Amino acid sequence: MLHTLIVGLGRSGRGLHVPSLAKARAAAPFLFAPGPLLGLDPAHDRVDGVRTVGSLEEAARLRPPAQTVVHLCTPPRMRLEMLRDLADLGYRRVIVEKPLALDLVELAGIARLRRARDLELNVATPWSASSLTRRLTVVRRSGVFGALRALTVVQNKPRFTRSLESTSHPTALDIEVPHALAVAVSLAGDADVVSADLSDMCVEGVRMPGLGAARVDLLHQSGTMTRIESDLTCPTRERRIVLEFDTAVLTGHYPCSEADHTAQLAVAVEGRAPARSVFADDALPAFLRSCYGRYARSWPGGGDLTAQIEAVRLLAEARNLCAPGTGAREVDSAVGA
């Protein structure tokens, strides 16, 4: 049975991980040690269901690090430094909020630390544990509709208030796009960025560079073309994925908020009546149960860390295309590391 320490009790930690852990603990109590969760965040000292601590050292005194899973929900700029502090105290099992790193240099540093300290890392991109993603993966692997020719992901939602209040994510590429990149890699294999674009967010006379909309086009080694679009100025919410096969088009809709945990999948095959299904898809609790299950068995395999690492590389490529002149420095530094 494993204890829990949440580092960072902002939107991700308090708003997503805490309630999802409550569901996971209720569904699989044998995986979780009894008692309250531990939480660390100087800006949030009172969170329901969480016993807050003042330092990592205090947390390590209260619960043994070797039997604790850390949820690292701090802004992505602080990843490597915080992982090093956790490793120094004996923590090995860490679930990291996406993205794993902001650039190739930080990714190389995390890779070195992971090897040196034998860290077991998972990245919290719930789409990898989504029921919809699993169904799409089964169809793609079966080959029943032929080859996967094109993949499109649209992730739209208004994010004006949070963008004004927080600088934790530097561009629109870092907010919704990592979910889609990991799924695209899982479905269609390794890829390269063909093109990328960012637009600004403007609200009440304030302009926020790069936080409006993002677009990334990929060419996979399999020949599949992927387009990912995310508009954080859109007045409506949508998380849609479209897979175009030789003989069918599959259109899926992921849940858009905590208000409803159902997904939808439509299958259109020429010469047949279209089919549509609606099913439960509460992905983050399912993802956490999967992680804790692997940690409890001391079996680090079975996650999608490889896809997450590839997603960071693709994000770095996309950023470099959106900010010419930075690519060579980043890549050279990563290779040297």
Secondary structure, DSSP 8 states (H G I E B T S, - for coil): -BEEEEE--SIIIIIIIHHHHHHHHHH-GGGB-SS-EEEE-TT---BTTEEEESSHHHHHHHS-GGGEEEEE-S-GGGHHHHHHHHHHTT--EEEEES-S-SSHHHHHHHHHHHHHHT-EEEEE-GGGG-HHHHHHHHHHHHTTT--EEEEEEEEE---HHHHHH--SSSSGGGTTHHHHHHHHHHHH--EEEEEEEEEEEEETTEEEEEEEEEEEEEEETTS-EEEEEEETT-SS-EEEEEEEESSEEEEEE---BTTB-EEEEEEEETTS--EEEEEE--HHHHHHHHHHHHHHTT--TTS-HHHHHHHHHHHHHHHHHHSTTSHHHHHHHHHH-
